[in-house]
Amino acid sequence: MSGADAVPPGSGESGESGDSGESGDAFFAEPGGLLDDLGVAAVLLDDIGRIALWSPQAEELFGYTAQEALGRFAAQLLVGEEQRDHVVALFAAVMAGGGPWAGVFPVSHKDGSTRLAEFRNMRLEDARGKTYALGIASDRTVLRRVERSLALSLGLVEQSPIGLAVMDTDLRYVLVNPALARINGIPAEEHLGRYLHEALPLLDSGPLEAAMREVLDDGVPQLNRLTTGHTPADPGDERAWSVSLYRLGDSVGRAIGVAASVVDVTEQHRTSRAVALARQRLALIADASVRIGTTLDLDVTARELGDVAVPELADLATVDVLDSILRTDKPPEDPHADTVQFRALAVTAASPGPATLAVDPVGELARYDATRLVTQCVLTGRAILVRQVTDQELVGIARNPEAAALLVEAGLHSYLAVPLTARGEVIGVLGLQRTSNPMPFDHDDVLLAAELAARAAVCIDNARWYQRQRRAALTLQRHLLPQEPTVTPGLEIAYRYQPAAAVGEVGGDWFDVIPLPDDKTALVVGDVMGSGINAAATMGQLRTAARTLAELDLDPAAVLTRLDHTTTGLGHTMATCVFAVYDPHANRCRIATAGHLPPVLVRPGSDPELLDLPTGAPLGVGGVQFEATTFELGVGDELVFYTDGLVETRDEDIDVRLRALTALLADPERPLEETCDVLLGALRHPDDRDDVALLIARTRPR
């Protein structure tokens, strides 16, 4: 350039700086970029300093149109007189082959103002040997603003404690700051040019790369994506990061890449996970309070414990109790014994598989020595935790070598045995296994399992005691009921007694067939209110009293009157009763009731009917008069006596149930034993909470 292109001494700089960029389709990109933002002007001078070429950007920077500038000396047009000689000297040096020149000097604008411009000048030579000077210029204010922005950006990137990266449109690294290099555990330069999955092969990068493509496509930032995994920085420990993705665009909005910010949130993630896990455990304990112990059935209670533990705590749970606590005739286990006998009550698995085949089947007995972990758990009363199951521990877990092979096949890697302790006594073991869940049991799991086991153990122990009481009541009741049907003149007899399905609901229902003088027969069905062993004992007293009174050949009403007196003397006891005396010689039956449901009379050729009898008050009210009614019976007639457990339910009206009863008796030719089975099969349900006494008498020729 001419002298007008000079700068004050000391303000120039020599050398070139470059910046690497992307290739590929950038050759055909739309206009827009840093050069456009800078408004770089290009001016070509001939060898004597006249303007030969003038770019539109030069017009924007200096104010002169091409027509106004072309052919004029640049020094005279653009440089003030005080700087002109110096600029001309610099131009001469460049044209003489002294190398390019760069610097800043004031230029004159067409509007008369002066502004600083940054120049780059270099000599050009064409094919004929003719030389030119190319001047590239930009407004210094604009350039400094861009430089400050770049410096700020680079400074923030380099010094930021947040990991920062820029990916190109192919999702390859083009920039990685030191913070991200530390997070990933590999130098920044080893990222460049590589895809995420290539740089971090330990990380499940698929979802993150898919998110980057979405950001490139739609331009919508994705903020605070939680990502977990492993990196070379800490390959043995899972880390967590909050990743935000932004699309980068040029000045015309074209996507040029994706920026990612990465913050290590491992501690916050662990804390959050610990809080969530604590809430989950509290919810599990609350759930256990509701779901365990809903019945007094020992097996159901054990299954409920397993259902609560799986899959929230374990992939498989076993509940085994000491066989000695289930048998009253067997002493408790000796804490110093070498072996312990268990009974398997429940096995619960998240899914069927080899592990379910490896444990003791439900209902089976198994005796194990002190090498077994469950035995050690019972004998010490302490939980046994095996974080990582080895071959050595597997021997103490599996019941035999075949079971050990099944557990290996299932992937057992962590095991926990917790004692079931109720009222200071160890009654069994809760065994927990993890196969699919990759996390080993830890101390918190031991505490949670111990809490579940403690709650369940009390429920299991309650169920055990109630079952023991139920067995005692049933034994007493069956001992007090007739063992064999009495052969009576003129009558065919069939009967059933069915206890309640619910544990502890053994009732006081009874029946009796009593031979009387002159071939007469007393038929008795009664129901002591209440349940349990006390009701069974009261039933025995009333049955004995009824037999004694019946043998006095009293009228049924008189018998009930005396039974009422007896019941009153037993304290707070009430019972219902129907008492009938059949005389085969007169073909008559006298019946009296004390608050009991009416018998059904079945005659061949007629519809079954409920007998219309004075109901009377229950036994135990005291001072009540009872009334007997006489019925004529022909050969083949049936009388069906029953207790309320046969017809009363919670969800159906009693009249509906009585109609169902009479409908089932419409076949008078059916054998009595079959009739008993039909009635119980049709009217009883597996979960009925009341017992039933059923007595059917059919007249026959003497």
DATA-V571044 format. One line per field, one symbol per residue. phi: phi as a letter, one per 30 degrees, with the letter a starting at -180 (. if undefined). A space follows every 50 residues. Layout:
# DATA-V571044
phi: ???
This chain:
# DATA-V571044
phi: .dedcdbdeicdbcjbbbbdbdcidddcddekldddddidcbbccddcjd dcbbdedddddcjcddddcdicdddddccdddcdddddddddddddjdjd bblbadbccedjdbbdbccbcbdbbcdcidcbbcccbbdddddddddddd ddddddddcddcdbbbcddcicdbabdeddddddibeeddddicdedddb ddcddedddddddddddciddcchddbblbbedadcbdcbbcccbbdcbd dciddblbcbcbcdbeddddddddddddddddddddddddccidbccddd dddddddddccdcbdbbbbbcddddcbdcbdddddcddbbccbdcabbbd adleddddcdddjdcbcbdddddddddddcibdbccdbdcedddddcdda edddddddddidbbbbcbdccbhibdclbccbbcbddddddbdddddddd dddddddddddddddddddddddddddddddedbdddbdibccbabbbdd dddicdccdbbabcdbeiidbccbbbbddjbjddddddeddddddddddd ddhddedddddddddddeddjdbbacabbbbccddchbbcbbbbicdddc ccceibdebdddbddicddjdjicdcbcbcbdbcdjdbcccacdddbcbd cbddddddddddddcdcdddeddddeddddddccbecdcbdbcbbbbbdb dd
